Amino acid sequence: MSLRLENLTLEGHDAPVTLTIEDQRIAAVVPAADAPQAGAPGGGVETIDATGLLALPGLVDAHAHIDKTLYAGPWVPVPELGSVHERIAHERAVRDRYGLPRGDYVSALVESMVGAGTTHIRTHSDVDPGVGTRGVEVVADVAKRYADSVTIEQVAFPQGGLISNPGTLALLEDAVAAGASTIGGIDPAGFDGAPLEHLDAIFDLAARTACGIDIHLHDSGALGAWEMAQIADRTTAYGLAGKVAISHAFGLAHEPTQDALIERFAEAGVAIVSAAVYDVPVPSLAKLAAAGVTFASGSDGINDLWGPYGDGDMLRRAMLVGYRNSVRTEAGLQQALATATTGAARMLGLEDYGLGVGDLADLVLVRARCTAEAVARVPVREVVIKAGSVVARDGRYLS
């Protein structure tokens, strides 16, 4: 089946266009006034009147934790906890009580994310001696079931510690065999208490398994900045440019080292990921863009034992990134959207991503006149297209 989008608004074009999709790719983009007439109904071509609709590339969630979700499950109050240590300990203590991870909760969340226009997800699945690789296996099963609607890749995430939690390193390698394609890490100094050993272990494992690295770094101030410099140095030493990301990166708010770190990330090919959550520091859109550092965004936790918030809507997340950066201009809003589109796609190494002829046909149609308006107003996703097929309409997944 071919797909023809008529009278579509596409940023960079002065007038509406007709966009044609064939064999899962964008085959043609021509001014609507010059497009040949559509053939008779049927004949292997589906036509959508896209008058008043703007095309965005498929949204990319570069940092989620879908294995933890309680989405579509019971309401679970979250206790007042202050530190990362306390939240991790609480989750490990009660997760079995709620049967986590659960495939039905993950599936419900994935359907909601698809309805909101997400076509790619990178999710961090917990791996530790208590849960083993069960989370990776549950998510891999869901990913297979929804493969025609969304692409899901997994990070093997040692949230309970690596060096301080014996047996976890071997499980990370098992997780790669079970389907994870990226090695995770968490606060090598502030949580694990062994920064150099932790970083050496995950970089060695990534090199042995041909995986990328995506490390949670909540450590702030001079400590977090020092750890980020260590990550950049190892990225260069291991030849992993473009395959390493630092998620959260709170230490980037340390002003004495900020500019030097950003320059170092640009040289080493290290990406930065933010979820713009709560009151934590959010990296500067303008500074990272000016330096050429890849900046991606993600949902982080979605209605789980860490917090009750979240719905997996990456257009709303892009708005939050822009809002937290105090951007008001068209250029600033476009930079915010890029964290959930081109920037996130670059971080994930997605090929042929975009809205040009020859690109894979992952698109989201919204009622807006420009991308800046779409980010600021977060309209309903009218149509979501994955690999040339319509997978959601009016914000709802099509089962």
MARTOR-173247 format. One record per residue (C-alpha): x negated, y negated, z negated; residue number from 1; residue in one letter. Coordinates in steps of 0.5 Angstrom, whole numbers. Each point is the difference from the previous one (the first is absolute). Layout:
REM MARTOR-173247
      c1      c2      c3     n   res
       X       Y       Z   NUM     A
...
END
This chain:
REM MARTOR-173247
      c1      c2      c3     n   res
       0       0       0     1     M
      -3      -7       2     2     S
       2      -6      -4     3     L
       2      -7       3     4     R
       0      -6      -5     5     L
       4      -6       4     6     E
      -1      -7      -2     7     N
      -5       1      -6     8     L
      -4      -6      -3     9     T
      -7       2       0    10     L
      -5      -5      -3    11     E
      -5      -3       5    12     G
       6       0       5    13     H
       3      -6       2    14     D
       7       3       2    15     A
       3       7      -2    16     P
      -3       6       3    17     V
       2       7       2    18     T
      -4       5      -3    19     L
       0       7       3    20     T
      -2       6      -4    21     I
      -2       7       3    22     E
      -4       6      -2    23     D
       0      -3      -7    24     Q
      -4      -6       2    25     R
       2      -7       2    26     I
       0       0       8    27     A
       1      -7       2    28     A
       2      -7      -3    29     V
       3      -4       5    30     V
       4      -7       0    31     P
       7       2      -1    32     A
       2      -4       6    33     A
      -4       4       4    34     D
       1       7      -2    35     A
       4       4       5    36     P
       7       2      -2    37     Q
       1       6      -4    38     A
       2       6       3    39     G
       7       3      -1    40     A
       1       3      -8    41     P
      -3       6      -1    42     G
      -6       3       5    43     G
      -5       0      -6    44     G
       0      -7      -2    45     V
       3      -3      -6    46     E
       1      -7       0    47     T
       0      -5      -6    48     I
       3      -7       1    49     D
      -5      -4      -5    50     A
       2      -7       1    51     T
      -2      -4      -6    52     G
      -4       6      -2    53     L
      -8      -1      -2    54     L
      -5       6       1    55     A
      -5       1      -5    56     L
      -5       6       0    57     P
       2       6      -4    58     G
      -2      -2      -7    59     L
      -5       3      -4    60     V
       0       2      -8    61     D
      -8       0      -1    62     A
       1       2      -7    63     H
       6       4      -4    64     A
       1       5      -5    65     H
       6       4       3    66     I
      -2       6      -4    67     D
       1      -3      -6    68     K
       7      -3       1    69     T
       7       1      -3    70     L
       3      -3       6    71     Y
       7       3       0    72     A
      -1       3      -7    73     G
       2      -2      -7    74     P
      -1      -7      -3    75     W
      -6       1      -4    76     V
      -2      -6      -5    77     P
      -7      -2       1    78     V
      -3      -1      -7    79     P
      -4      -7      -2    80     E
      -7       2       2    81     L
      -6      -4       1    82     G
      -6       3       3    83     S
      -1       5       6    84     V
      -3       5      -5    85     H
       7       0      -4    86     E
       4       0       6    87     R
      -4       6       3    88     I
       0       4      -7    89     A
       8      -2       0    90     H
       1       3       7    91     E
      -4       6      -1    92     R
       4       2      -7    93     A
       7      -1       3    94     V
      -1       2       8    95     R
       2       7      -1    96     D
       6      -2      -4    97     R
       3      -3       6    98     Y
      -3       6       5    99     G
      -4      -5       3   100     L
      -2       0       6   101     P
       7       2       3   102     R
       1       1       8   103     G
       7      -3      -1   104     D
      -2      -6      -3   105     Y
      -6      -1       5   106     V
       5       1       6   107     S
       5      -5      -2   108     A
      -6      -5      -1   109     L
      -3       1       7   110     V
       7       0       3   111     E
       1      -7      -3   112     S
      -7      -2       2   113     M
       2       2       7   114     V
       6      -4       0   115     G
      -4      -6      -2   116     A
      -4       1       6   117     G
      -6       3      -3   118     T
      -4       5       6   119     T
      -6       2      -4   120     H
      -1       1      -7   121     I
      -7       1      -4   122     R
       2       3      -7   123     T
      -5       2      -6   124     H
       2       7      -3   125     S
      -2       1      -7   126     D
      -5       6       0   127     V
      -2       2      -7   128     D
      -1       7      -4   129     P
       7      -1      -3   130     G
       4      -1       7   131     V
      -5       3       4   132     G
       1      -1       8   133     T
       8       0      -1   134     R
       1      -7       2   135     G
      -4       1       6   136     V
       4       6       2   137     E
       7      -3      -2   138     V
      -2      -6       5   139     V
      -3       4       5   140     A
       7       4       1   141     D
       4      -7       0   142     V
      -5      -3       5   143     A
       1       6       5   144     K
       7       0      -1   145     R
       1      -7       2   146     Y
      -6       0       5   147     A
       4      -3       5   148     D
       2      -6      -4   149     S
      -6      -2      -3   150     V
      -7       2      -1   151     T
      -3       1      -7   152     I
      -7       1      -2   153     E
      -2       2      -7   154     Q
      -6      -3      -5   155     V
      -2       6      -5   156     A
       0      -5      -6   157     F
      -3       2      -6   158     P
       4      -5      -5   159     Q
      -2       4      -6   160     G
      -7      -1       1   161     G
      -5       3       4   162     L
      -7       1      -4   163     I
       4       0      -7   164     S
       5       5       2   165     N
      -4       6       2   166     P
       3       4       6   167     G
       3      -5       3   168     T
      -6      -1       6   169     L
       1       7       2   170     A
       7      -1       0   171     L
      -1      -6       5   172     L
      -3       4       5   173     E
       6       5      -1   174     D
       4      -6       2   175     A
      -3      -1       6   176     V
       1       7       2   177     A
       7      -1      -2   178     A
       1      -6       5   179     G
      -3      -6      -3   180     A
      -5      -4       5   181     S
      -2      -5      -5   182     T
      -4       0      -7   183     I
       2      -4      -5   184     G
      -3      -3      -7   185     G
       2      -4      -6   186     I
      -4      -5      -4   187     D
      -6       3       0   188     P
      -3      -4      -6   189     A
       7      -2      -4   190     G
       3       6       1   191     F
      -4       6       1   192     D
      -6      -3      -4   193     G
      -5       2       5   194     A
      -1      -5       6   195     P
      -6       3       4   196     L
       2       7      -1   197     E
       7      -1       2   198     H
      -2      -4       6   199     L
      -5       5       2   200     D
       5       6       0   201     A
       5      -3       4   202     I
      -5      -3       5   203     F
      -3       7       1   204     D
       7       4       0   205     L
       2      -5       6   206     A
      -6       1       4   207     A
       0       8      -1   208     R
       8       0       2   209     T
       0      -5       5   210     A
       5      -4      -4   211     C
       1      -8      -1   212     G
       0      -3      -7   213     I
       5      -4      -3   214     D
      -2      -2      -8   215     I
       5      -3      -5   216     H
      -4      -6      -3   217     L
       4      -3      -6   218     H
      -7      -2      -3   219     D
       0      -8       0   220     S
      -5      -5      -1   221     G
      -7       1       0   222     A
       0       7      -1   223     L
       5       1       6   224     G
      -4      -4       4   225     A
      -6       4      -1   226     W
       4       6       2   227     E
       2      -2       6   228     M
      -7      -2       2   229     A
      -2       7      -1   230     Q
       5       3       4   231     I
      -2      -5       6   232     A
      -7       2      -1   233     D
       2       8       0   234     R
       5      -2       6   235     T
      -6      -2       4   236     T
      -5       5      -2   237     A
       5       6       2   238     Y
       2      -3       6   239     G
       7      -1      -2   240     L
       2      -7       3   241     A
       7       0       2   242     G
       2       6      -5   243     K
      -1      -3      -7   244     V
       6      -4      -3   245     A
       0      -3      -7   246     I
       7       0      -3   247     S
       2      -6      -4   248     H
      -7      -3      -1   249     A
       2      -4      -6   250     F
      -7      -2      -1   251     G
       0      -4       7   252     L
       3      -5      -4   253     A
      -7      -1      -4   254     H
      -2      -7       3   255     E
      -7       0      -1   256     P
      -1       6       5   257     T
       6       0       4   258     Q
      -3      -3       6   259     D
      -6       4       0   260     A
       5       6      -1   261     L
       4      -2       6   262     I
      -6      -1       5   263     E
      -3       7      -3   264     R
       7       4       2   265     F
       0      -3       7   266     A
      -7       2       1   267     E
       1       7      -3   268     A
       7       1       3   269     G
       4       1      -6   270     V
       7      -1       0   271     A
       4      -4      -6   272     I
       7       3      -2   273     V
       5      -4      -4   274     S
       7       1      -3   275     A
       1      -7      -2   276     A
       4       3      -7   277     V
       2      -3      -6   278     Y
      -5      -6      -2   279     D
      -7       4       2   280     V
      -5      -4       5   281     P
       2       0       7   282     V
      -6      -1       5   283     P
       0      -6       4   284     S
       3       1       7   285     L
      -4      -6       3   286     A
      -7       2      -3   287     K
       1       7       2   288     L
       2      -1       7   289     A
      -5      -6       1   290     A
      -5       5      -1   291     A
       3       6       4   292     G
       1       5      -6   293     V
       6       4       1   294     T
       5      -1      -5   295     F
       6       5       0   296     A
       6       0      -5   297     S
       4       6      -3   298     G
       6       1      -5   299     S
      -4       3      -5   300     D
       5       4      -5   301     G
       7       0       2   302     I
       5       2      -6   303     N
      -5       4      -4   304     D
      -2       1      -7   305     L
      -5      -6       1   306     W
       6      -5       1   307     G
       7       0       3   308     P
      -1      -5       6   309     Y
      -1       2       7   310     G
       4       2       6   311     D
      -6       1       5   312     G
       2      -6       5   313     D
      -6      -2       3   314     M
       3      -6       3   315     L
       2      -3      -7   316     R
      -7       2      -3   317     R
      -3      -4       6   318     A
       4      -6      -3   319     M
      -3       1      -7   320     L
      -7       0       3   321     V
       2      -6       3   322     G
       3      -3      -6   323     Y
      -5       2      -5   324     R
      -5      -4       5   325     N
       4      -6       0   326     S
       1       0       8   327     V
       5      -4       3   328     R
      -3      -1       7   329     T
       2       4       6   330     E
      -8       2       0   331     A
       1       2      -7   332     G
       6       4       1   333     L
      -3       4       6   334     Q
      -6       2      -4   335     Q
       5       3      -6   336     A
       3       4       5   337     L
      -6       2       3   338     A
      -2       4      -7   339     T
       6       4       2   340     A
      -1       1       7   341     T
      -7      -1       4   342     T
      -4      -1      -6   343     G
       3       7      -3   344     A
      -1       3       6   345     A
      -7      -2       1   346     R
      -1       3      -7   347     M
       3       7       2   348     L
      -4       0       6   349     G
       7       0       4   350     L
      -2       1       8   351     E
       5      -4       5   352     D
       4      -4      -5   353     Y
       3      -6       2   354     G
       5      -3       5   355     L
      -4       0       6   356     G
       1       5       6   357     V
      -3       7      -1   358     G
       1      -1      -8   359     D
       4       5      -3   360     L
       7      -1      -1   361     A
       1      -2      -7   362     D
       4      -6      -1   363     L
       5      -3      -5   364     V
       5      -5       3   365     L
       3      -6      -5   366     V
       4      -6       1   367     R
      -5      -5       0   368     A
      -3      -5       5   369     R
      -7       1      -2   370     C
      -4       4      -5   371     T
      -1      -6      -5   372     A
       8       0      -1   373     E
       0       8       0   374     A
      -5      -1      -6   375     V
       3      -5      -4   376     A
       7       2       1   377     R
      -1       8       0   378     V
       6       2       4   379     P
       3       6       1   380     V
      -3       5       5   381     R
       5       1       5   382     E
      -4       5       4   383     V
      -6       4      -2   384     V
      -4       4       6   385     I
      -5       5      -1   386     K
      -4       3       6   387     A
       6      -2       4   388     G
       6       3      -3   389     S
       5      -4      -5   390     V
      -1       2      -7   391     V
       4      -5      -4   392     A
       5      -5       1   393     R
       3      -6      -4   394     D
      -5       2      -5   395     G
       2       7      -1   396     R
      -4       6       2   397     Y
       4       5       6   398     L
       0       7      -3   399     S
END
